[in-house]
Amino acid sequence: MEIKDLLTEKTVIRPDGRAVDELRPVKITRSFTDIPEGSVLIECGNTRVMCTATFTPGVPRWRKDSGLGWVTAEYSMLPRATAERTDRESVRGKVGGRTHEISRLIGRCLRGVVDMKALGENQIQLDCDVLQADGGTRTASITGAYVALVEALRWAEKQRRIRSAERVLKDSVSAVSVGIINGHPMLDLPYIEDSQAMTDMNVAMTGSGEFIEIQGTAEHRPFSRDELNVLLDLATKGNRELQAIQRTALAGAAS
């Protein structure tokens, strides 16, 4: 069967019953906690991530007197977010390489849609804490963190810390995973699929359809250009749907 026909394959049955091009159920709860300037709980299937945004006047020393703002992010996972308990990295005394990588990824994706000049010399820090992990924690973090970022910017506008939240935001951003499992390209992988994927890829895109990040790795065999194109098409479909969910969440009243 040709790659282009795989998406219409009716005999492919995923463990959770979804079609190969179907997202897991996604729910975004705004103002999940009361104290931060932005706070969101995002649920993608059984993956749950709390994303908070902190607005702080001023910027890091190396950014001072530039007239530009800064956006950064930190990612972490609760000890029992996974099937077996893992020690807190603060207890170990060292932040792991995976955590650093994901934190930088989230920060890059959010900076990609922020006008730093319009933000002024202010900083927004996003904290993404995984409450429960079932695959796609980094992509869920990006998607949820964007909504928390918007909440924080709206707060800053009301407090007259910035002129306009809309001017600061150049675009929206979301992210989703795709992969090839048993020869079939699939969208939004839970852990059971991610752990056996021949190819695993995370794709972050703007609301206008441009790419901010593409992370792809072949696990058991190389993937072809045709397969890559199908995976990117799947990711584009998934990101469009996620961005519609983001817009709906931001249009409604906070919880």
Backbone as a ProteinNet text record, in pm:
[ID]
protein_1_A
[PRIMARY]
MEIKDLLTEKTVIRPDGRAVDELRPVKITRSFTDIPEGSVLIECGNTRVMCTATFTPGVPRWRKDSGLGWVTAEYSMLPRATAERTDRESVRGKVGGRTHEISRLIGRCLRGVVDMKALGENQIQLDCDVLQADGGTRTASITGAYVALVEALRWAEKQRRIRSAERVLKDSVSAVSVGIINGHPMLDLPYIEDSQAMTDMNVAMTGSGEFIEIQGTAEHRPFSRDELNVLLDLATKGNRELQAIQRTALAGAAS
[TERTIARY]
84.9	0	88	52.3	128.6	108.7	209.1	203.2	79.1	46.8	-65.1	-198.6	-203.8	-328.7	-341.5	-236.4	-240.1	-345.2	-371.6	-466.1	-609.8	-635.7	-771.4	-783.8	-678.6	-681.3	-781.6	-887.2	-994.1	-964.6	-866.5	-842	-747.5	-687.5	-597	-678.5	-654.8	-725.2	-622.7	-634.8	-543.8	-593.4	-504.5	-543.6	-662.9	-675.6	-786.7	-903.3	-897.8	-1009.8	-1012.3	-911.4	-910.5	-870.3	-909.5	-858.3	-713.5	-639.9	-497.8	-474	-573.1	-556.2	-639.7	-669.8	-758.1	-680.1	-704.1	-646.6	-713.7	-642.3	-707	-800.5	-897.7	-982.5	-896.4	-920.1	-841.1	-933	-891.1	-966.2	-869.3	-902.1	-820.2	-903.6	-857	-925.4	-844.3	-901.9	-832.8	-848.5	-757.3	-757.8	-768.8	-685.9	-690.3	-651.1	-556	-522.9	-539.1	-549.3	-590	-476.4	-356.7	-252	-175.1	-133.1	-51	-128.3	-52.6	-114.3	-180.1	-128	-189.8	-181	-289.2	-288.6	-384.4	-332.7	-410.2	-384.4	-488.8	-473.8	-509.9	-417.3	-446.7	-448.2	-551.1	-567.1	-573.2	-480	-476.6	-484.7	-605.3	-623.3	-593.7	-503.8	-466.6	-346.6	-291.9	-183	-241.2	-192.3	-240.9	-121.4	-124.2	-14.7	-72.1	-18.5	-53.9	49.1	1.9	89.3	57.2	155.7	135.1	229.1	181.9	259.9	278	401.4	434.9	486.7	420.3	462.3	546.9	668.3	760.4	815.4	801.4	866.5	1018.1	1082.6	1227.2	1265.9	1390.4	1443.3	1577.2	1629	1761.6	1868	1975.9	2080.7	2131.3	2148.4	2202.7	2104.5	1978.5	1875.3	1844.2	1902	1867.8	1905.6	1823.1	1843.5	1836.1	1776.7	1759.8	1623.4	1530.2	1394	1314.7	1373.6	1310.7	1274.8	1166.1	1125.3	1187.2	1142.2	1195.2	1087.6	1086.7	995.4	1078.2	1059.6	1134.9	1042.3	1088.9	1002.4	1081.5	1012.9	1067.7	965.6	1017.3	934.2	974.4	877	908.3	794.7	823.2	725.9	712.8	590.1	568.9	616.7	659.3	713.4	621.8	490.5	401.9	318.6	376.8	312.8	321.1	412.8	435.5	401.3	407.3	366.7	450.2	578.7	666.3	717.9	731.7	775.3	918.4	938.9	1073.8	1106	1229.9	1269.9	1258.8	1226.2	1229.1	1373	1388.4	1523.3	1586.6	1504.3	1559.1	1623.6	1569.2	1626.2	1757.1	1760.5	1883.1	1994.8	1954.9	2053.7	2102.5	2033.4	2074.9	1954.5	1939.5	1832.2	1878.7	1797	1834.3	1838.9	1910.4	1923.3	1790.5	1703.1	1571.6	1491.1	1496.2	1422	1472.3	1604.6	1662.8	1617.4	1622.7	1586.5	1442.1	1351	1209.3	1182.1	1246.8	1230.7	1271.6	1384.5	1430.8	1335.3	1282.7	1187.6	1063.8	1006.3	886	915.8	1029	1066.3	1082.7	1149.9	1169.2	1035.9	945.1	816.2	736.1	738.4	662.7	728.9	861.2	930	905.2	878.8	855.1	729.3	639.3	514.6	498.6	604.9	598.6	683.1	624.3	696.6	765.1	894.6	967	971	967.3	966.4	834.1	724.3	592.4	577.5	646.2	642.5	715.4	813	891.3	983.5	1048.7	1143.5	1069.9	994.7	921.4	951.7	938.7	964.8	841.4	816.6	712.6	777.8	757.9	812	697.7	708.9	610.5	663.6	582.1	616.1	517.5	569.8	486.4	514.9	416.9	432.5	341	401.6	324.7	264.1	132	61.3	44.2	24.1	7.9	58.6	142.8	208.1	160.3	110.4	75.5	110.5	234.5	281	241.4	328.5	297.4	301.8	384.3	386.5	447.4	549	611.9	520.7	449	358.7	237.9	186.7	77.2	123	247	300.9	303.7	347.3	352.1	211.7	119.1	-17.6	-84.2	-66.5	-125	-54.4	77.9	154.8	117.8	83.1	41.7	-83	-178.9	-302.2	-271.1	-183.6	-142.6	-70.9	10.1	79.7	-19.8	-123.1	-224.9	-295	-328.2	-390.8	-302.3	-173	-80.6	-71.2	-70.9	-63.8	-191.5	-305.1	-430.7	-430.5	-376.2	-363.2	-274.4	-161.9	-67.5	-129.4	-211.7	-279.3	-376.7	-452.9	-547.2	-474.9	-356.7	-276.8	-192.2	-205.5	-132.7	18.6	58.6	202.3	249.3	155	180.9	64.9	87.3	-18.9	-129.2	-89.4	-188.6	-137.5	-217.3	-180.5	-175.6	-266.7	-272	-147	-91.5	29.7	150.3	151.2	264.2	262.9	143.6	131.4	133.2	236.6	245	160.5	138.9	65.1	37.7	-32.9	-51.2	46.3	59	144.4	84.4	96	55.3	153.2	143.9	234.3	164.8	207.4	147.8	252.6	234.2	324.6	264.1	350.9	311.9	416.1	382.4	477.8	432.8	522.1	491.2	495.6	382.5	369.9	325.8	408.8	380	353.3	427.9	416.1	308.6	232	120.1	149.6	148.2	159.5	38.4	63	-45.1	-24.2	-135.2	-136.7	-155.5	-81.4	-101.7	-84.2	40.5	72.4	66.2	-11.5	-0.9	124	154.4	279.1	288.8	179.3	184.3	224.8	188.3	228.7	366.6	391.8	520.1	636	613.8	720.9	756.6	670	699.6	705.3	712.7	711.8	840.3	826.2	941.1	999.9	911.6	950.6	866.3	929.6	860.6	896	794.6	818.7	728.5	783.9	706.5	711.1	594.2	584.6	510.8	577.8	516.4	491	369	329.3	256.1	264.7	191	49.3	-35.3	-172.2	-180.2	-78.1	-76.1	-17.2	20	64.1	213.3	291.7	437.1	493.4	610.9	673.9	769.6	762.8	861	961.5	914.9	1004.5	957.2	1052.8	1026.9	1135.9	1096.8	1190.8	1150.7	1234.4	1199.4	1314.7	1283.6	1386.2	1335.6	1420.2	1389.2	1442.8	1356.9	1396.2	1441.7	1364.6	1393.1	1435.1	1395.4	1437.3	1429.8	1507.7	1497	1358	1318.8	1191.1	1217.7	1125.2	1141.7	1088.6	1119.8	1067.4	915	862.2	716.9	652.7	714.4	661	669.1	779.2	792.9	681.4	651.7	545.6	410.6	382.6	256.4	251.5	363.3	367.5	345.3	404.7	385.4	241.5	179.9	38.1	-48.8	-18.2	-92	-75.1	48.7	76	4.6	-1.4	-71.8	-219.8	-279.4	-420.6	-441.5	-356.5	-370.1	-351.9	-253.5	-229.5	-343.2	-401.9	-517.8	-631	-652.7	-759.1	-725.5	-599.3	-557.8	-572.7	-539.3	-551	-696.5	-786.3	-929.3	-973.3	-920	-951.9	-895	-773.8	-715	-802.7	-846.5	-928.8	-1059.2	-1120.2	-1244.9	-1222.4	-1112.3	-1081.7	-1058.8	-988.5	-956.1	-1075.2	-1170.2	-1289.3	-1388.9	-1385.5	-1480.1	-1433.1	-1522.8	-1487.9	-1395.5	-1304.1	-1214.4	-1294.7	-1247.2	-1318.7	-1311.5
-119.6	0	124	223.4	346.1	427.4	505.9	587.3	675.8	735.2	829.7	762.8	629.6	559.1	513.4	527.3	473.3	540.8	668	739.9	694.6	622.7	573.3	425.2	368.2	227	204.8	128.4	109.5	-2.2	-87.3	-201.7	-168.8	-49.6	-10.9	22.1	-50.7	-27	12.4	133	179.9	131.1	123	70.5	142.5	273.4	349	368	300.5	304	421.6	508.9	626	591.1	679.2	671.5	718.5	684.5	718.6	869.4	945.4	1090.2	1165.3	1100.1	1158.4	1194	1315	1356.2	1283.4	1270.8	1229.4	1341.7	1313.1	1421	1526.9	1652.7	1763.4	1858.6	1895.1	1990.7	2091.8	2219.2	2325.7	2401.1	2401.5	2472.2	2595.3	2712.1	2836.8	2871.9	2957.1	3001.4	2881.6	2781	2656.4	2680.3	2770.3	2814.7	2966.4	3020.8	3160.1	3261.8	3221.1	3319	3366.8	3279.3	3326	3418.7	3496.8	3584	3502.4	3384.7	3292.2	3151.5	3075.1	2938.9	2851.4	2739.1	2651.8	2505.9	2425.7	2280.4	2231	2161.3	2100.8	1950.1	1887.4	1742.5	1691.7	1604.4	1539.6	1389.9	1334.4	1196.9	1186.5	1095.7	1077	1161	1238.5	1329.9	1460.4	1503.5	1627.5	1713.2	1837.8	1930	2062	2109.8	2242	2342.2	2446.2	2548.5	2682.2	2743.8	2874.4	2976.7	3101.2	3210.6	3319.5	3362.2	3466.8	3589.3	3702.4	3828.6	3905.8	3941.9	4012.7	4136.3	4254.3	4373	4354.7	4398.5	4383.5	4259.7	4255.8	4146	4101.7	3986.2	3943.1	4049.4	4045.4	4147.3	4164.6	4052.7	4061.8	4124.9	4142.2	4197.3	4343.9	4395.8	4530	4637.7	4743.8	4861.2	4828.2	4715.4	4677.3	4720.1	4748	4778.3	4654.3	4537.8	4411.2	4329.3	4254.7	4165.2	4027.7	3934.5	3798.4	3700.9	3584.7	3476	3350.2	3282.4	3160.3	3056.5	2933.7	2826.4	2723.2	2660.5	2546.6	2433.6	2311.8	2191.4	2096.5	2034.2	1932.3	1831.5	1720.2	1611.6	1569.4	1557.2	1513.1	1368.8	1333.2	1198.8	1085.2	1095.9	987.9	1024.1	1105.6	1131.5	1008.6	919.1	798.2	673.9	558.9	433.4	403.1	434.7	416.1	551.5	567.2	694.4	726.6	851.9	901.1	1011.9	1016.2	1119.5	1258	1355.3	1493.4	1531.3	1605.7	1644.7	1738.3	1812.7	1899	1816.7	1697.4	1608.7	1548.6	1516	1461.7	1565.4	1692.5	1799.4	1829.9	1774.9	1799.1	1786.4	1884.7	1879.7	1794.8	1698.7	1605.3	1669.3	1604.2	1654.7	1663.7	1564.4	1565.2	1685.9	1714.9	1828.5	1959.4	1975.6	2095.4	2108.5	1997.6	1999.4	2044.1	1986.4	2019.5	2162.9	2207.9	2346.9	2443.3	2416	2503.1	2498.3	2379.3	2364.2	2451.1	2443.3	2521.4	2670.6	2713.1	2854	2901.1	2822.4	2860.5	2877	2783.2	2786.6	2910.2	2947.6	3064.8	3194.3	3198.7	3318.7	3339.3	3230.6	3239.6	3315.1	3337.1	3407.6	3536.5	3580.1	3700.6	3812	3931.2	4050.7	4108.3	4086.8	4125.8	4277.1	4352.4	4498	4545.5	4485.2	4522.4	4480.6	4373.4	4329.2	4427.7	4500.2	4592.7	4516.6	4586.7	4520.2	4453.6	4353.4	4268.2	4123.3	4037.2	3894.4	3812.1	3709.3	3612.2	3475.5	3411.2	3277.1	3177.4	3074.4	2966.8	2847.1	2792.4	2669.9	2561.6	2453.9	2342.6	2221.3	2183.5	2072.5	1958.1	1845.1	1728.7	1660.2	1656.3	1590.3	1442	1409.8	1269.8	1256.2	1157	1142	1017.3	1036.7	925.2	963	1006.8	1045.7	1187.6	1255.6	1389.5	1497.3	1480.1	1581.6	1712.9	1706	1830.5	1905.7	1832	1899	1956.9	1884.6	1938.1	2062.7	2061.6	2176.9	2300.9	2285.6	2399.2	2452.6	2361.4	2401.6	2471.2	2416.9	2478	2605.3	2607.9	2725.6	2847.9	2827.2	2941.8	3007.5	2926.8	2982.1	3054.8	2996.8	3063.5	3195.1	3196.1	3317.8	3427.5	3391.3	3489.9	3544.3	3455.9	3501.7	3604.3	3576.3	3667.2	3801.5	3798.4	3923	4004.5	3937.3	4009.1	4073.7	4001.5	4057.8	4181.7	4170.8	4282.3	4403.9	4379.2	4490.1	4560	4481.9	4540.3	4619.6	4571.3	4639.6	4752.7	4774.3	4879	4859.1	4732.7	4701.3	4697.1	4666.1	4668.7	4741.6	4787.8	4862.4	4770	4659.5	4572.4	4429.5	4335.9	4194.7	4149.5	4199.8	4159.4	4201.9	4317.1	4364.1	4278.6	4224.3	4140.4	4006.8	3956.2	3824.6	3836.6	3780.9	3781.3	3670.9	3564.2	3448.1	3357.4	3248.8	3145.5	3031.2	2939.6	2822.8	2703.3	2588.6	2461.6	2355.5	2237.2	2128.6	1994.8	1898.3	1765.2	1662.5	1539.7	1431.6	1351.6	1298.1	1203.6	1092.6	981.5	871.9	762.6	668.2	551.5	429	360.8	240.6	126.2	21.8	-93.1	-51.2	47.8	92.9	196.1	231.3	323.8	458.9	567.8	700.7	729.3	784.6	811.3	945.3	1004.1	1134.5	1120.2	1200.7	1214.9	1081.9	1047.1	915.6	911.6	820.1	793.6	709.5	684.8	615.2	478.1	403.3	266.6	265.4	369.1	378.9	441.8	543.7	613.2	518.4	425.6	334.8	231.7	212.1	114.9	178.3	310.5	380.4	356.3	332.4	323	462	560.1	700.2	780.5	871.5	955.4	1100	1186.1	1324.2	1418.9	1532.6	1639.2	1760.6	1818.7	1928.6	2045.6	2160.3	2282.7	2377.3	2430.8	2515.7	2640.2	2744.8	2866.9	2856	2949.4	2951	2978.7	3043.7	3071.5	2956.6	2847.5	2727.7	2715.2	2800.5	2790.3	2702.1	2647.3	2557.3	2634.2	2604.3	2657.7	2549.7	2427.6	2318.5	2187.9	2111.8	1975.4	1887.4	1797.8	1703.2	1562.9	1497.1	1364.1	1266.9	1144.6	1042.3	907.6	836.7	699.5	605	517.9	427.2	290.5	231.1	93.7	84.2	184.3	188.4	332.9	369.2	505.4	529.7	657	688.8	762.3	747	802.9	945.6	1013.9	1148.9	1144.5	1041.8	1029.6	1013.8	932.9	915.6	1046.2	1119.1	1248.3	1343.1	1346.1	1434.2	1398.5	1268.8	1225.9	1266.1	1248.1	1285.7	1435.9	1516	1660.7	1699.5	1628.7	1653.6	1619.5	1507.6	1469.5	1574.7	1619.3	1719.3	1850.5	1887.3	2009.5	1998.8	1885.2	1863	1871.5	1802.3	1801.9	1940.1	2014.7	2148.2	2244.2	2231.5	2316	2290.8	2164.2	2130.6	2180.2	2168.2	2218.5	2369.9	2438.7	2584.7	2629	2551.4	2581.6	2565.8	2464.1	2443.2	2557.3	2601.8	2716.7	2840.7	2866.6	2985.4	2979.4	2861.2	2845.5	2871.3	2816.9	2836.5	2984	3053.5	3193.8	3285.9	3240.7	3322	3314.6	3204.5	3185.5	3251.2	3252.7	3307.8	3211.6	3265.3	3181.5	3105.3	2985.4	2901.4	2959.9
0	0	0	-81.7	-87.6	39.7	70.2	191.3	191.7	77.8	73.7	104.2	92.4	118.9	263.3	342.1	477.8	564.5	538.9	623.3	601.4	493.9	469.4	502.4	560.8	598.1	711.2	682.3	780.1	879.6	851.3	938.4	1053.5	1052.1	1159.3	1283.6	1389.7	1515.5	1620.7	1671.6	1775.2	1911	2009	2140.9	2203.2	2176.2	2234.9	2138.7	2022.9	1929.9	1834.8	1839.8	1752.2	1610	1516.5	1380.6	1380.8	1275.4	1271.7	1268.4	1221.2	1211.2	1314.4	1425.8	1527.3	1654.1	1703.8	1831.6	1946.9	2057.8	2181.7	2227.4	2313.5	2365.5	2434.3	2400.6	2455	2531.1	2650.8	2732.1	2791.3	2777.8	2834.9	2937.4	3061.8	3170.1	3207.5	3186.4	3219.2	3366.9	3414.5	3555	3648.6	3622.3	3699.3	3844.9	3866.4	4002.4	4008.1	4128.9	4145	4146.4	4184.8	4213.3	4089.6	3997.6	3885.2	3790.6	3714.3	3613.9	3502.4	3477.4	3382.6	3437.2	3427.9	3482.5	3403.3	3354.2	3266.1	3302.2	3297.9	3299.3	3161	3096.3	2967.3	2982.7	2927.8	2931.1	2787.8	2753.9	2622.4	2648	2637.1	2679.5	2827.5	2863.6	3003.9	3046.8	2955.6	2989.7	3041.9	3158.2	3219.2	3260.8	3217.5	3247.6	3298.9	3410.1	3460.5	3409.8	3343.6	3287.5	3353.1	3416	3478.2	3416.2	3410.6	3353.2	3457.9	3476.3	3572.7	3498.8	3518.8	3457.1	3557.5	3516.7	3606.1	3536.6	3597	3540.2	3541.7	3435.6	3426.8	3349.1	3307.8	3227.4	3285	3240.6	3286.9	3257.5	3333.1	3323.2	3180.6	3110.9	2975.4	2876.6	2919.5	2831.5	2865	2973.2	3020	2918.6	2917.4	2831.7	2682.9	2650.4	2510	2456	2547.5	2505.2	2468.9	2492.1	2454.2	2577.5	2567	2674.3	2659.7	2743.9	2740.7	2785.9	2723.2	2759.2	2777.4	2888.5	2915.9	2977.6	2987.4	3036.5	3115	3209.8	3282.9	3279.9	3268	3259.3	3370.5	3431.8	3532.2	3538.8	3605	3615.1	3761.2	3808.2	3945.6	3963.8	4084.8	4107.4	4061.2	4083.7	4042.1	3919.9	3833	3704.4	3614.9	3647.5	3568.6	3650.3	3585.2	3649.5	3773.5	3767.4	3882.4	3929.1	4058.5	4114	4072.5	4036.3	4008.7	4108.5	4152.7	4248.2	4186.1	4268.9	4223.1	4188.2	4080.4	4040.3	4142.3	4216.1	4321.2	4432	4456.9	4558.2	4507.7	4379.6	4321.3	4318	4315	4309.2	4169.6	4068.4	3930.7	3839.2	3750.3	3651.1	3533.9	3494.5	3389	3251.3	3161.5	3025.1	2952.8	2973.3	2908.7	2954.2	3083.8	3137.7	3078.9	3070.1	3009	2864.1	2791.5	2649.7	2630.5	2709.7	2694.4	2737.4	2844.3	2887.8	2777.3	2713.4	2604.9	2486.4	2457.8	2347.6	2369.8	2488.8	2519.1	2506.5	2562.6	2554.4	2411.1	2327.8	2187.3	2115.8	2140.6	2071.4	2109.5	2236	2279.4	2232.3	2237.6	2188.2	2039.5	1969.9	1826.2	1788.2	1884.1	1852	1932.9	2000	2083.3	2021.5	2014.6	1972.2	2096.3	2107.2	2227.6	2246.6	2138	2149.9	2208.4	2163.8	2216.3	2362.6	2402.2	2541.6	2632.2	2575.5	2656.6	2749.9	2838.6	2928.5	3044.7	3008	3101.5	3068	3166.3	3146	3181.9	3101.4	3133.3	3144	3257	3278.5	3283	3200.9	3197.1	3273.2	3362	3434.2	3394	3338.7	3292.7	3380.3	3460.3	3554	3513.7	3481.7	3437.7	3559.5	3565	3674.2	3646.2	3518.8	3477.7	3335.2	3311.7	3182.4	3110	2989.3	2901.3	2757.9	2738.6	2606.2	2570.5	2496.2	2447.8	2553.5	2656.8	2762.6	2714.1	2629.1	2582.7	2486.7	2401.6	2308.4	2381.6	2479.9	2561.3	2636.2	2683.6	2756.1	2667.5	2544.8	2452.1	2425.4	2397.4	2365.2	2483.5	2603.1	2721.9	2763.3	2749.9	2791.2	2708.9	2582.2	2500.5	2558.9	2601.8	2659	2789.7	2871.5	2995.5	2965.5	2860.8	2818.6	2783	2706.9	2668.8	2792.9	2886.8	3011.3	3082.9	3090.1	3158.6	3086.4	2954.3	2877.9	2893.7	2898.7	2921.8	3060.2	3157.3	3292.3	3289.2	3219.5	3212.8	3143.8	3044.6	2977.2	3072.9	3147.7	3244	3352.2	3389.8	3491.7	3433.3	3302.8	3231	3237.1	3240.5	3233.5	3087.3	2998.7	2854.9	2788.6	2667.1	2598.4	2548.7	2487.1	2425.3	2419.1	2469	2460.1	2314.5	2233.9	2093	2018.2	2054	1986.2	2021.7	2140.7	2182.7	2109.5	2081.4	2018.2	1866.4	1804.4	1659	1598.1	1673.5	1623.7	1742.9	1717.8	1820.3	1792.8	1888.3	1868.7	1940.9	1878.8	1939.9	1893.3	1952	1913.2	1931.1	1849.2	1855.8	1813.9	1860.2	1821.4	1706.7	1623.5	1518.9	1516.8	1454.9	1449.7	1355.4	1334.1	1251	1340.4	1349.5	1431.9	1341.9	1337	1250.7	1106.8	1060.9	922.6	898.6	1000	982.4	1047.1	969.9	1030	1118.3	1236.9	1331.5	1399.7	1442.9	1508.1	1657.9	1735.2	1879.4	1953.2	1978.9	2033.2	2185.7	2242.7	2386.6	2411.7	2537.9	2571.7	2506.6	2504	2451.3	2304.7	2229.4	2089.3	2076.6	2154.7	2149.2	2179.1	2270.8	2312.9	2206.4	2107.3	2002.1	1863.4	1858.1	1729.8	1651.4	1520.6	1431.6	1406	1403.1	1391.4	1488.4	1559.6	1657.7	1627.2	1619.8	1580	1658	1697.3	1760.3	1669	1643.5	1547.9	1612	1620.3	1672.2	1555.7	1550.7	1438.6	1488	1409	1438.3	1382.9	1426	1376	1227.6	1171.7	1028.2	947.7	1015.9	946.1	925.3	989.1	976.6	1087.9	1063	1159.1	1250	1379.5	1474	1511.9	1525.7	1567.2	1505.3	1451.8	1405.6	1464.7	1554.4	1614.9	1570.9	1493.8	1445.2	1455.6	1496.9	1515.4	1466.9	1393	1353	1459.5	1510.1	1617.8	1566.2	1476.2	1433.2	1287.2	1208.5	1068.4	1021.9	918.7	865.7	807.2	801.4	737.1	606.2	513.7	380	372.8	263.5	242	229	163.8	152.1	289.8	375.1	510.3	589	572	638.7	596.7	467.4	418.7	479.9	491.5	552.1	699.4	770.2	911.5	929.4	842.2	851.9	819.5	724.3	694.6	815.3	879.9	1000.8	1110.1	1129.1	1232.4	1202.4	1075.2	1036.6	1071.3	1040.3	1074.6	1225.4	1300.9	1445.6	1506.3	1456.3	1510.8	1478.8	1361.7	1330.4	1429.3	1462.1	1556.6	1697.5	1736.8	1868.1	1876.4	1768.5	1768.3	1776	1717.9	1731.3	1876.6	1944.1	2086.3	2170.1	2137	2206.8	2190.7	2068.2	2043	2121.2	2124.9	2199.7	2348.3	2401.1	2543.2	2574.5	2487	2511.7	2488	2407.7	2381.7	2496.3	2570.8	2679.6	2807.7	2904.6	3035.7	3108.2	3187.5	3267.4	3371	3405.4	3501.6	3641.6
[MASK]
+++++++++++++++++++++++++++++++++++++++++++++++++++++++++++++++++++++++++++++++++++++++++++++++++++++++++++++++++++++++++++++++++++++++++++++++++++++++++++++++++++++++++++++++++++++++++++++++++++++++++++++++++++++++++++++++++++++++++++++++++++++++++++++++

